[in-house]
C-alpha cells in the first residue's frame, strides 16, 4: 500500500473561476458557456471516521488488557491494527489542538485547557490562523466535514451567542457541528449547540449525551452519503465520556457489581497479566510502583473500599456504554457506500485517566477546580446516587492510576506515559492486510494529520485562507500501516504540561514530574531544582527502571535538549500556577463583561456561558429584577447562574421569592419569604455583602421586594474561582442542570420579566495570589 501522490493546490482557497473563452456582444457570437468544475477530492480518497474518547487510560479497556469491555475496539482491532506507542499531551485541549492541526500544542497556543489560558504565545488558547485544521484543508479539497461532540478549542470568552464564531467548530473547517464547547458536560442535562444555535433540552426521560452524540453522527453521515455518495467524508466524533462527570444509565453500572471489590492494586496486577497475553505490551514489561502519595488498597477501611469500588463500577459502566454507542456509529459507516474504503481511527483517550477526583473521590468535580478536596465520609452518603443526575461525580485518583496500567502517573503528568500513552486502533479494510497485528512505532498526536494527508493524496497548503502556514510538525507514519518494520517517523519529541516535563530522543526518555495531579493547590517551584529521571524505553516499556544515576551524561544531554525544544515550540515561560488560573478575572483574560460594574439582561438571555457571565466571585453584588407577578400560578426562575456544580438561583414558588446559593453542590443556602409577592409590577432584589479580605470568604444575603426586606441569611464561605464548569447565566428559565432539586426543569417563569440588572462591587481579595 503506497501513499497517494499529492496533487492538491499549495494555496487554498483556489482562485476564483474566470470564463476562459471568447465573449462577444451576445451569447450567439460567444464561445459556449461553462461553469467552474466543483472541487473534488483526489481519486480514490478514503472516507475518514475519527473517534476520540476522553480521559481514558492505556489499561482501561479490554482491547488493551483492561477490565472495561470494549467490543467495538475489539472488532476494529481484529480487522485493523493496534498501536501501543501512541502519545498525547496529557490534557484535553492541547491534545485536540495537536490532533486537528498536526502541530505541537504550544505551537498552536494550547499549553493547557482553554479555561487556563494566559497571555503568552504558547498559552493563549487562541488557535493561530497559521495552524490550519485538517477539517479546513479537507473541506477545501472536496470532503464533507462534520464535528460531533466535544469542542475544547474555542477560547472561553468567544463561546457565547455574540461570537465571534470563526474559532467555533464551523469556523475551523467543519461544515456541521453538534456538541458542546468546553472541557466537560453534564450527560443528563447538557448544554449543546447545533452549529451556532442552542439546542433545546430533550424531553426524553431516558436521555443521555453519549447516545445523543451517536445519533447525530449516524444521522449526519447517512444524510451526507445519501446526497453525495461519491464524495468522501471526514467525521470527527469526540465524546464527553469518559471525562467527569461519570454519568451513565444504572443498567450499565449494575453490569459491574462486585467486579472491582479487590481494589486498584489487584486491578493493576491482573491488567498487566492480560496485557502480556494480548501482546499489547512486551512479555518482560514490569509493573511500575504505585505513584507517590497514592494509598494502598489494603490500607483502606471497609467503608472506603465499598465506596471506591462502587465509584469504579460507575466508571466502568460509563466506559462500556460509550464503546457500545461508538459501535453504533461504526456500524452505520460500515453500512454505507464506500465502507471498504473508510479509514476508522479509534483513539481511547486524549490523555491518561484523570486523577482530578482527588485522593478520596468526588461528588462535584468543580470542588477540585476551586481548590477544594472532598472527604469520603461525606461522599459515601450518596453511594446509591452515583452516576445519576444529582452529582458531578469522579472516582479517586488511585483508580485513575490503575486505568493507566502498567505506567506511572495519570492525566496532567506529561513526563510519564501514564499521562500521555493512549491506545489507538486503525481499521481500513481496503488497504490493511496485516489484520489484527500490533504496531510499536513511537508516535505522537501530531503525526496523525500528515499521515491522513498522505493517505488521501492531499498536500498541506503553504498558504491557507490568505495566511502563511506554520510547517506541519508531525511526521507521517503511513508506511507502518502495511509494514510492521517501518521506521518510526520521529527521533525526538518534547512533552510539557503544567511544568511536568519529558523528552523522548532516540529510544531514551527523560522525565521530570513536578506536581501531583490530585492536589489543586501548588507551591513555589524552581525548574533548576527539579529531579529528572532517565529511562531506556527500548528495553523498559513501562518506565519502571530509572537509569539517571547510571547514565548522568545521557540524562544531561536530554535535559539540555528539552530546553532547546522548549524554546523552539513556544513552551516558555514555564507556569506552575494551578487552579488559580481558572479565575479569568485574575488572569486578565478577555471578557464580554469587561470592566463593567453593571449589566442589564433582557428576556431571552439564556445559555450564556460562565466566561461571558458577570464575574461575581470575591466581591459584593446586587441582583435587581424588574418583574410582573401574575395573579395566579406565580412560579419559575427569574435568574440563575450555574447549576448542579455551583452557582445561584432566584425564583418564585407559589408567589413566594426564594434565593439559593449553591456552594459547589456540598452546601446549598436557601433564603425565602413566607409572604407571597403582590400581583403586578415588583422590583425583586438580592444583595450580597461580601466579608472581603481574601478569596472565597463569607457574606450576608438580603432578599428584598420593592425595597422591603423579605429574608436574609449568611454563608461562611463562597465560591472563590468559578461558579460552574459548563453552565452560565439564564434569565426567565433554567437550562442545563438545576441549582437545587426542588423544581423541575426548565422551570420557566410564569410572569413577565422586563430586565435583570447585576451590579458588581470591587474585587476584594487582599493581595492577589498570583
C-alpha positions in Angstrom: 0.0 0.0 0.0 1.7 3.2 -1.2 0.7 6.6 -0.2 -1.0 8.7 -2.8 0.9 11.3 -4.8 -0.3 14.6 -3.5 -1.7 16.8 -6.3 -3.8 19.3 -4.5 -3.0 23.1 -4.5 -0.4 24.6 -2.3 -2.5 27.7 -1.9 -6.1 27.5 -0.6 -8.7 28.5 -1.5 -8.4 28.0 -5.2 -8.5 31.2 -7.2 -11.9 32.4 -8.4 -13.0 30.9 -11.7 -13.0 33.1 -14.8 -14.6 32.1 -18.1 -11.7 31.1 -20.4 -13.4 31.5 -23.8 -14.2 34.4 -26.1 -17.0 36.7 -25.2 -18.9 38.6 -28.0 -21.7 41.1 -28.0 -24.3 38.3 -27.3 -24.2 34.7 -26.4 -24.7 33.9 -30.1 -21.3 35.2 -31.0 -19.6 33.9 -27.8 -17.9 30.7 -27.0 -20.2 28.1 -25.2 -20.7 28.9 -21.6 -19.2 26.7 -19.0 -19.3 26.5 -15.2 -16.4 26.1 -12.8 -15.9 22.4 -12.0 -16.9 21.5 -8.5 -13.9 20.7 -6.3 -13.5 17.0 -5.9 -11.3 15.0 -3.7 -8.3 13.1 -5.2 -9.5 10.0 -6.9 -10.0 7.1 -4.5 -9.7 9.3 -1.4 -11.0 7.4 1.6 -13.8 8.3 4.0 -12.5 9.0 7.5 -14.1 8.4 10.8 -12.1 9.7 13.7 -13.3 8.7 17.2 -11.7 10.3 20.2 -12.6 9.3 23.8 -11.9 11.5 26.8 -9.8 10.9 29.9 -9.2 7.2 29.2 -6.1 5.2 30.2 -3.9 2.7 28.5 -5.1 -0.1 30.8 -8.8 0.8 30.9 -10.4 -1.0 28.0 -10.3 -4.8 27.3 -8.8 -4.4 23.9 -5.6 -3.3 25.7 -6.0 -5.5 28.7 -8.3 -3.5 30.9 -11.4 -4.7 32.6 -13.9 -2.4 30.8 -15.4 -4.3 27.9 -14.8 -2.7 24.5 -16.3 -4.9 21.8 -16.2 -2.1 19.2 -12.5 -1.6 19.7 -12.1 -5.4 19.6 -13.8 -5.6 16.3 -11.8 -2.8 14.7 -8.5 -4.2 16.1 -9.3 -7.6 14.6 -9.7 -6.2 11.2 -7.0 -3.5 11.5 -4.0 -2.5 13.7 -3.4 -1.7 17.3 -0.7 0.9 18.1 0.8 0.6 21.6 3.2 3.6 21.5 0.9 6.4 20.5 1.2 9.6 22.7 -0.9 12.5 23.6 -0.1 15.7 25.5 -1.6 14.7 28.9 -4.5 17.1 28.7 -7.7 17.8 26.8 -7.4 21.0 24.8 -3.7 20.6 23.9 -4.2 17.1 22.5 -7.2 18.2 20.5 -5.4 21.2 19.0 -2.5 19.0 18.0 -4.9 16.3 16.7 -6.6 18.7 14.2 -3.6 20.7 13.1 -0.5 18.4 13.1 1.4 20.9 15.2 2.7 20.7 18.8 0.3 22.0 21.3 2.4 25.0 22.3 2.8 25.9 18.6 -1.0 26.1 18.5 -1.1 28.2 21.7 -2.7 25.4 23.7 -0.3 24.8 26.5 -3.3 24.0 28.6 -7.1 23.8 28.5 -8.9 26.9 27.4 -10.0 27.6 31.0 -6.3 28.1 32.0 -5.3 30.5 29.2 -2.7 33.2 29.9 -1.3 35.9 27.7 1.9 34.2 26.4 2.3 33.0 22.8 2.1 29.3 23.7 -0.7 29.8 26.3 -3.5 32.0 24.9 -5.6 29.1 23.6 -6.4 31.2 20.5 -5.6 28.8 17.6 -3.3 30.8 15.3 -4.6 31.2 11.7 -1.2 29.9 10.7 -2.2 26.5 12.1 -5.0 25.5 9.7 -7.0 22.4 10.7 -7.4 19.2 8.8 -11.1 20.0 8.6 -10.5 23.1 6.7 -7.9 21.5 4.4 -10.1 18.5 3.6 -13.2 20.7 3.2 -11.4 22.8 0.6 -10.3 19.6 -1.2 -13.7 18.1 -1.7 -14.5 16.4 1.6 -17.8 16.7 3.6 -16.7 17.5 7.2 -18.5 17.1 10.5 -17.6 17.5 14.1 -19.8 15.8 16.7 -19.3 16.1 20.4 -16.7 18.0 22.5 -15.1 21.2 21.2 -12.4 22.3 23.6 -10.6 24.5 21.2 -12.6 27.7 21.2 -11.5 30.5 23.6 -13.9 30.6 26.6 -14.7 34.3 26.0 -15.8 33.5 22.4 -18.4 30.8 23.2 -21.4 33.0 23.7 -24.2 33.8 21.2 -22.4 37.1 20.5 -19.5 35.2 18.9 -17.2 35.8 17.2 -17.7 32.4 15.5 -14.5 32.0 13.4 -13.0 29.7 16.1 -16.1 27.7 16.7 -16.0 24.3 15.0 -17.8 25.6 11.9 -15.2 28.4 11.6 -12.4 25.8 11.9 -13.4 24.0 8.7 -16.2 21.7 9.8 -19.5 22.1 7.8 -21.6 20.7 10.6 -21.2 20.8 14.3 -23.3 19.2 17.1 -21.9 19.2 20.6 -20.7 21.4 23.4 -18.0 24.0 23.9 -15.8 23.3 27.0 -14.0 20.7 28.9 -16.8 18.6 30.4 -20.5 18.5 30.3 -23.4 17.1 32.3 -24.5 14.0 30.4 -28.1 14.1 31.8 -28.7 17.8 31.3 -26.2 19.1 28.7 -26.0 22.5 27.1 -25.5 21.8 23.4 -25.2 23.6 20.1 -26.1 22.7 16.6 -23.7 24.8 14.6 -24.2 28.2 16.3 -27.7 27.5 17.6 -28.5 26.5 21.2 -30.2 23.1 21.2 -33.5 22.8 23.2 -33.3 20.4 26.2 -34.5 16.9 25.4 -37.8 15.8 26.8 -36.8 12.1 26.7 -36.8 10.8 30.3 -34.0 8.3 29.2 -31.9 10.9 27.5 -28.1 10.5 27.7 -25.5 12.7 26.0 -23.4 9.8 24.5 -26.4 8.3 22.9 -27.4 11.7 21.5 -24.0 12.2 20.0 -24.0 8.8 18.4 -27.5 9.5 17.0 -26.4 12.8 15.5 -23.2 11.3 14.0 -25.2 8.5 12.4 -27.8 10.9 11.1 -25.2 13.2 9.5 -23.2 10.5 7.8 -26.2 8.8 6.4 -27.6 12.1 5.0 -24.2 13.1 3.6 -23.8 9.8 1.8 -27.4 9.8 0.6 -26.9 13.2 -1.0 -23.4 12.8 -2.3 -22.4 9.1 -2.4 -19.3 9.7 -4.4 -17.9 12.4 -2.1 -15.7 11.4 0.8 -16.5 12.5 4.3 -14.4 13.3 7.4 -16.5 12.6 10.5 -14.8 13.6 13.8 -16.6 12.2 16.9 -15.3 13.4 20.2 -17.2 12.0 23.1 -17.6 13.6 26.5 -17.0 10.2 28.0 -15.1 9.1 30.0 -14.4 12.6 31.4 -16.2 13.6 34.6 -18.9 13.7 35.4 -19.2 9.9 35.4 -22.8 9.8 34.3 -24.3 6.6 32.9 -27.5 4.6 32.9 -27.9 2.5 36.0 -28.4 -0.7 34.0 -24.8 -0.2 32.7 -23.5 0.4 36.2 -25.1 -2.8 37.5 -23.3 -4.9 35.0 -20.1 -4.4 37.0 -21.4 -5.0 40.5 -18.7 -6.6 42.7 -16.1 -6.7 39.9 -13.8 -4.2 41.5 -14.0 -5.3 45.1 -10.4 -6.4 45.1 -9.2 -2.9 44.6 -6.8 -0.9 42.4 -3.6 -2.8 43.3 -5.1 -6.1 42.3 -6.5 -4.5 39.2 -3.1 -3.3 38.1 -1.6 -6.8 38.5 -4.3 -8.6 36.7 -4.4 -6.0 33.9 -0.7 -6.4 33.2 -1.1 -10.1 33.0 -3.9 -9.6 30.4 -1.8 -7.1 28.5 1.0 -9.6 28.2 -1.3 -12.3 27.0 -2.8 -10.0 24.4 0.7 -8.9 23.3 0.0 -5.2 23.7 3.0 -4.9 26.0 6.3 -6.8 25.8 6.5 -10.0 27.8 9.2 -8.6 30.1 7.2 -5.4 30.9 7.4 -4.6 34.6 4.6 -3.1 36.7 5.7 0.3 37.9 5.5 1.2 41.6 2.4 3.0 42.9 2.9 6.7 42.2 4.0 8.7 45.2 1.1 9.7 47.5 -1.4 7.2 46.4 -2.7 4.8 49.1 -2.5 1.0 49.0 -6.0 -0.6 48.7 -5.2 -2.7 51.8 -4.7 0.5 53.9 -8.4 1.4 53.5 -11.3 0.7 55.8 -14.3 -1.3 54.8 -16.5 1.7 54.0 -13.8 3.3 51.9 -13.5 0.1 49.9 -17.2 -0.2 49.4 -17.5 3.5 48.2 -14.4 3.4 45.9 -15.4 0.0 44.4 -18.9 1.5 43.6 -17.2 4.6 42.0 -15.2 2.2 39.8 -18.4 0.3 38.8 -19.9 3.6 37.7 -16.9 4.4 35.7 -16.7 1.0 34.1 -20.4 1.3 33.1 -19.7 4.7 31.7 -16.9 3.5 29.5 -18.6 0.3 28.3 -21.7 2.3 27.4 -19.6 4.8 25.4 -17.9 2.0 23.4 -21.3 0.5 22.7 -22.6 3.8 21.4 -19.5 4.3 19.2 -20.2 0.8 17.9 -23.5 2.1 16.5 -21.6 4.9 14.7 -19.1 2.4 13.3 -21.9 0.1 12.1 -23.6 3.0 10.4 -20.5 3.9 8.5 -19.9 0.3 7.5 -23.4 0.0 6.1 -22.8 3.0 3.7 -21.3 3.0 0.2 -17.6 3.1 0.3 -17.3 1.2 3.6 -14.3 -0.8 2.4 -12.5 2.5 1.7 -13.2 4.0 5.1 -10.4 4.7 7.5 -11.6 4.3 11.1 -9.3 5.7 13.7 -10.3 5.0 17.3 -8.2 6.7 20.0 -9.0 5.7 23.6 -8.3 9.0 25.4 -6.9 12.5 24.8 -4.7 11.8 27.8 -4.4 9.3 30.5 -7.2 8.6 33.0 -8.0 11.6 35.3 -6.9 11.9 38.9 -8.9 15.1 39.4 -11.3 13.3 41.7 -8.7 13.6 44.4 -7.4 11.0 46.8 -10.9 10.4 48.2 -13.1 10.7 45.2 -15.6 13.5 44.4 -19.3 14.2 44.1 -18.6 17.5 42.4 -15.6 18.0 40.1 -15.9 21.7 40.4 -14.7 21.4 44.0 -11.3 20.4 42.6 -11.3 23.3 40.2 -12.0 25.7 43.0 -9.1 24.3 45.1 -11.0 22.0 47.5 -10.7 18.4 48.3 -13.5 16.2 49.5 -13.9 13.6 52.2 -15.1 10.0 51.7 -17.2 10.2 54.9 -19.4 12.8 53.1 -19.4 11.1 49.7 -20.4 7.7 51.0 -23.8 9.2 51.9 -24.6 9.4 48.1 -23.3 6.0 47.2 -26.6 4.9 45.7 -26.9 8.0 43.6 -23.6 7.9 41.9 -23.8 8.1 38.2 -27.2 9.8 38.3 -28.3 13.4 37.7 -27.8 14.6 41.3 -24.0 14.6 41.3 -21.0 15.6 39.2 -19.0 12.6 40.4 -15.5 11.4 39.8 -13.6 8.4 41.1 -10.4 8.6 43.3 -7.0 9.2 41.9 -5.8 5.7 42.6 -8.4 4.3 40.2 -7.1 6.7 37.5 -3.6 5.3 38.2 -4.9 1.8 37.8 -6.6 2.7 34.5 -3.1 3.7 33.2 -1.5 0.3 33.9 1.4 -0.5 33.6 2.6 3.1 33.7 3.2 5.6 36.4 1.1 8.7 37.0 -2.1 10.0 35.3 -3.6 12.8 33.2 -1.7 16.1 33.6 1.6 14.4 34.1 3.2 14.8 30.7 6.6 13.5 32.0 5.4 9.8 32.1 3.4 7.5 29.9 0.5 7.3 32.4 -0.4 10.8 31.3 0.5 10.5 27.6 0.3 7.0 26.2 -3.1 6.1 24.8 -4.4 3.1 22.8 -5.0 3.8 19.1 -6.7 1.4 16.6 -6.8 1.9 12.8 -9.1 0.0 10.5 -9.1 0.3 6.7 -10.5 -2.8 5.1 -9.5 -1.9 1.6 -5.8 -1.4 2.4 -4.7 -3.0 5.7 -3.7 -6.6 5.0 -1.9 -7.4 8.3 -5.2 -7.7 10.1 -5.2 -8.0 13.9 -1.5 -7.0 14.2 0.3 -4.7 16.5 2.5 -1.7 15.7 5.0 -0.3 18.1 6.5 2.8 16.4 6.8 5.7 18.7 4.1 8.1 17.6 2.6 11.4 18.7 -0.8 13.0 18.2 0.7 15.5 15.8 1.6 12.6 13.4 -2.0 11.8 12.5 -2.7 14.8 10.3 0.3 14.3 7.9 -0.5 10.6 7.8 -4.0 11.3 6.7 -2.8 13.8 4.1 -0.5 11.1 2.8 -3.3 8.5 2.6 -5.8 11.0 1.0 -3.3 12.4 -1.6 -3.6 15.9 -0.2 -0.8 18.5 0.2 -0.6 20.5 3.3 -1.0 24.1 1.9 1.7 26.7 2.5 -1.0 29.4 2.4 -4.5 28.8 3.7 -7.2 31.5 3.5 -4.5 34.1 2.8 -2.3 33.1 5.8 1.1 31.6 5.5 1.1 28.3 7.4 3.4 27.0 10.0 5.1 23.8 8.8 3.4 20.6 9.9 5.5 19.4 12.8 4.2 15.9 12.8 5.6 13.1 10.6 3.6 10.6 8.5 3.5 7.0 9.7 1.6 5.8 6.7 4.3 3.2 5.9 3.6 1.5 9.2 0.1 0.6 8.1 1.5 -2.0 5.7 5.0 -2.7 7.2 5.5 -3.6 10.8 9.2 -3.0 10.4 8.7 0.6 9.1 10.9 3.0 11.0 9.3 5.3 13.5 8.8 8.7 11.9 10.4 10.7 14.6 13.5 10.6 16.8 12.7 13.4 19.2 9.5 14.6 20.9 9.2 17.0 23.8 6.4 16.9 26.5 5.3 19.6 28.9 2.1 20.2 30.8 1.9 22.4 33.9 5.7 22.0 34.3 5.6 18.2 34.2 8.3 17.7 31.5 9.6 14.9 29.4 11.9 14.4 26.4 11.9 11.4 24.1 15.0 11.1 22.0 16.2 8.1 20.0 14.9 5.4 22.4 15.5 7.3 25.6 13.1 9.2 27.8 14.0 11.9 30.3 11.2 12.6 32.7 10.8 15.3 35.4 7.4 15.1 37.2 6.9 18.3 39.2 3.3 18.3 40.6 0.9 15.6 41.6 -2.4 16.0 39.7 -4.7 15.3 42.7 -3.5 18.4 44.5 -5.2 21.5 43.0 -3.1 23.9 45.0 0.6 24.2 44.2 3.5 25.9 45.9 6.5 27.8 44.5 8.8 25.7 42.3 12.3 26.0 40.8 12.8 24.3 37.5 16.6 24.1 38.2 16.0 22.0 41.3 13.6 19.6 39.6 14.7 16.0 39.7 15.0 14.3 36.3 14.6 10.5 35.7 16.0 8.6 32.8 14.6 5.5 31.0 15.7 3.3 28.1 12.3 2.7 26.7 13.5 0.4 24.0 14.3 -2.1 26.9 11.9 -0.7 29.5 8.4 -0.4 28.0 6.7 0.9 31.2 9.3 3.3 32.6 10.0 1.1 35.5 13.8 1.4 35.8 15.2 4.8 36.4 18.8 4.9 35.0 19.6 8.5 35.9 22.3 7.6 38.4 23.8 5.1 35.9 23.9 7.4 32.9 24.2 11.0 34.1 25.8 12.2 30.8 22.8 10.8 28.7 20.4 12.5 31.2 22.1 15.8 30.9 22.1 15.6 27.1 18.3 15.0 27.1 17.7 17.7 29.7 19.6 20.2 27.6 17.7 19.1 24.5 14.4 19.7 26.3 15.3 23.3 26.8 16.2 23.6 23.1 12.8 22.1 22.0 11.0 24.3 24.6 12.4 27.5 23.1 11.7 26.2 19.6 8.0 25.5 20.2 6.8 28.3 22.5 6.9 26.3 25.7 8.4 29.1 27.6 7.8 30.7 30.1 7.0 27.7 32.4 4.0 28.4 34.5 3.3 26.2 37.6 0.1 28.0 38.8 -2.8 25.6 39.1 -6.5 26.2 39.7 -5.9 29.9 40.4 -5.6 30.2 36.6 -9.2 29.1 36.3 -10.2 32.5 37.5 -10.5 34.5 34.3 -10.5 37.8 36.1 -7.2 37.3 37.9 -5.6 36.1 34.7 -6.8 39.1 32.8 -8.5 37.0 30.1 -10.8 38.9 27.6 -14.4 39.1 28.8 -17.6 40.4 27.3 -18.4 41.9 30.6 -15.0 43.6 30.6 -14.7 46.1 33.5 -18.4 46.9 33.6 -19.8 47.2 37.1 -23.4 47.0 35.9 -25.0 44.6 33.4 -28.6 44.7 32.2 -30.1 41.5 30.8 -33.4 41.1 29.0 -35.8 38.2 28.5 -34.5 35.6 26.0 -31.0 35.7 27.5 -30.1 32.1 28.4 -27.3 29.7 27.9 -24.8 32.5 28.4 -21.5 30.7 29.2 -19.8 31.1 32.5 -16.9 33.0 30.8 -19.4 35.6 29.4 -21.4 36.0 32.6 -20.8 38.5 35.4 -17.8 38.0 37.5 -19.4 37.6 40.9 -16.7 35.8 42.9 -14.9 37.5 45.7 -16.9 40.7 45.8 -20.2 42.2 46.9 -23.0 42.3 44.3 -26.7 43.1 43.8 -29.3 41.4 41.6 -32.3 43.6 40.7 -35.2 42.1 38.8 -37.9 44.2 37.3 -40.8 41.7 37.0 -44.5 41.4 36.8 -46.1 38.8 39.1 -49.2 37.1 37.7 -52.4 36.8 39.8 -52.2 33.0 39.9 -49.5 30.3 39.5 -46.6 32.7 40.1 -43.7 30.3 39.7 -40.4 29.9 37.9 -36.8 31.0 37.6 -36.1 34.7 37.4 -32.3 34.4 37.1 -29.8 31.7 37.7 -26.1 31.3 37.1 -24.5 27.8 37.2 -26.3 24.6 38.1 -25.6 21.3 39.8 -22.0 22.0 40.4 -22.3 25.5 41.8 -23.9 29.0 41.4 -27.2 30.6 42.5 -30.8 30.9 41.6 -33.6 33.5 42.3 -37.0 32.1 41.7 -40.7 32.2 42.8 -42.5 29.3 44.2 -46.3 29.8 44.7 -45.7 33.5 44.5 -43.0 33.4 47.3 -39.5 34.6 46.4 -36.6 32.1 47.0 -32.9 32.6 46.7 -30.5 29.6 46.7 -26.7 29.8 46.8 -25.1 26.5 45.8 -21.6 26.2 47.1 -20.2 23.6 44.8 -23.1 21.2 45.5 -21.9 20.5 49.1 -23.8 23.4 50.7 -27.0 24.9 49.5 -28.0 28.0 51.4 -31.7 28.9 50.9 -33.4 32.1 52.0 -37.0 32.8 51.2 -40.1 34.6 52.4 -43.3 33.1 53.8 -45.2 36.0 52.2 -46.2 35.9 48.6 -45.4 38.8 46.3 -48.3 41.1 45.3 -49.6 40.7 41.7 -48.3 43.3 39.3 -45.0 45.1 38.9 -42.4 44.2 41.5 -38.8 45.1 42.0 -37.2 41.9 43.4 -33.6 42.1 44.5 -30.8 40.1 46.3 -28.0 42.0 47.9 -24.8 40.1 48.8 -22.4 41.9 51.2 -19.0 40.2 50.9 -16.8 39.9 54.0 -13.7 40.5 51.9 -10.1 40.4 52.7 -9.4 37.3 50.7 -10.7 34.7 48.2 -13.8 32.7 49.0 -14.8 34.5 52.1 -18.4 34.6 53.5 -21.0 37.2 53.5 -24.6 38.3 54.1 -27.6 37.9 51.7 -30.6 40.1 51.8 -33.7 39.4 49.8 -35.9 42.4 49.1 -39.2 43.2 47.3 -39.9 46.8 46.5 -37.1 47.7 48.9 -38.7 45.8 51.7 -36.6 43.1 53.3 -38.2 39.7 52.9 -35.5 37.4 54.2 -31.8 37.3 55.0 -29.1 34.8 55.5 -25.4 34.2 55.8 -22.7 32.0 54.3 -19.4 31.3 55.9 -17.6 30.7 52.6 -18.3 31.5 48.9 -17.1 30.1 45.6 -13.6 31.5 45.0 -12.6 30.6 41.4 -15.6 29.9 39.2 -19.3 29.2 39.7 -19.7 26.5 37.1 -17.8 24.2 34.7 -20.3 24.2 31.9 -23.3 26.4 32.8 -23.7 30.2 32.9 -26.5 32.7 33.1 -30.2 32.2 32.3 -32.9 34.8 32.5 -36.5 33.6 33.0 -35.8 29.9 32.7 -33.2 27.3 33.7 -31.5 25.3 31.0 -28.8 22.7 31.9 -29.0 21.3 35.4 -31.0 22.7 38.3 -29.5 24.9 41.1 -31.3 22.7 43.6 -33.7 19.8 43.4 -37.0 21.4 44.5 -38.2 22.2 41.0 -38.5 20.6 37.5 -36.6 21.9 34.6 -36.9 24.2 32.7 -38.9 26.0 35.4 -39.8 28.9 33.1 -41.1 32.0 34.8 -44.9 32.3 34.5 -44.9 36.1 34.8 -43.1 38.8 32.8 -39.5 39.8 33.2 -38.6 43.3 32.0 -35.0 43.4 33.0 -32.5 41.8 35.4 -29.7 44.1 36.4 -26.5 42.8 38.1 -24.3 45.3 39.8 -20.8 44.4 41.0 -18.7 45.8 43.8 -14.9 45.9 43.7 -12.8 42.8 43.8 -11.8 42.3 47.5 -9.2 39.6 47.9 -6.3 41.4 49.5 -3.0 40.5 47.9 -3.5 38.9 44.5 -2.3 35.3 44.9 -0.6 35.0 41.5 
